[in-house]
Each structure stands twice: as structure tokens, then as C-alpha cells.
């Protein structure tokens, strides 16, 4: 579904209010592609909020898993924890590459 820039910005705001930051980024990507460096201050702020919150939650997840990995009580789950942390790290890396 091809949205106008206005619709994309509106939906990004709805996604922000819904705390769906991944969706917010997805709604903003076509706007960025279309406008490039000529984003308005408002659009730039929306983009900043989207990525900041998306990346923040991923970083928090990695820290939480790292803390659990340090607990001897959970060492039998080390393989599963490591895989899950890698999955989140990969998503974080991809999101960082997307913004650059």
C-alpha cells in the first residue's frame, strides 16, 4: 500500500502513541527515501524518536540477558540465552545500519 508523505507521517505518529517504534520506523522509511536530507525539523524529530526508542529497547534487552547469563543458577540455559542475545544484537546492528 503506497501512502502519501502526509499519511506516512500521520501513521508514524499513531505508531509512536501506540509505542510501536519498529512500525514507526517502517512508516518513516519511505519519507526518508523520498526527501533525503531535506526532512523538516518535525520529520527529523519523529525519526529521532523512532530510532532512539527502538534501539533503546534492544540495548535494554541485551543488558538484561547479559545479567541473567552472569547468574550461575541459569547456566544450564547458556546456549539458549546466547542465541537469543545474538538475535537481538543482530536486529540492533541492522537497525543501526538502516539509519546510517
N, C-alpha and C positions, 0 to 999 in steps of 0.2 A: 504494500500500500504506500503510494507516494504521497507524502504530506507537503504542504506548503511550509515555508520557513516559519510563518506565524503559528501554524498548527504544531509544528515540532517544538517550538519554544513553549507553547501552552502545555503540551503533553509533558515536556521536561519539568515544568512547574508542578504539574499534577503528580508526577513521579517523585519529585522532591518532597511534597506534602505527604506522600504515601511511604516515604523512606525507602523507595526502590531506586537506589542510586545507580545500579547497573542499568536499569531501564532508562534512567535519566541520561546517562552517557550515550546509550543507544539512540535516544531521540535527538541528542545534540550532534552526533557524528555527521549526519548529512548537512547540517547548518555549517559546521566547521569546514566540511569539504567544499561547500558552495562559496562561503565567504572568505575562507582562509584567514589572513591576518587582519582583515577589516571587520572583525567582530565588534559589536557595540560593547560599551562597558557592562551593560546588563547581561549580554550574552556571555561575555568573558567571565563575569561573576558566577553565572549559572554553571558554566563549565568547571570553574574552580571548585565550587561547592560539590558538584557531582564527583569529581575525581578525588577530592580530599576525603569525602566520606566513604567512597568505595574503597580506596586504598587504606584508610584508617581501620576499617573493619577487618580487612585482610591481615594487616600488620598485627592487630589485636589477637586475631585467631592464631597466628604463628607464635606469638608470645605465650598464649595460653597453652598451646600444645607443648611448647618447649618447657614450660613449668611442669606440666604433667609428666613429661619424659624424665625429668630430674627426680621424680618420686620413685623410690625403689619398689613401692607397693604395686606399681604399674609396669614393671619392666617386662612382664610376660606379654604386654601389648606393644612392645617397642617397634615391631615390624609394621603393624597397622598404624601406629601413631606417626612413624616416619613417612609412610606412604601418604597419609592424609596431609601432613605438613608440606610435603613436596608438591602435592596437588594445589594447595593454597599458594605456595611460593611461585609455582608456575603461572597461576592466574594473576598474581600480583605483578610478576615480571611482564606478562602480556599487557596488562592494563597500563603499566608504566611506558611500555613501548608505544602503545596506542596514542598516548598523549603527546609523546615526542614526535 
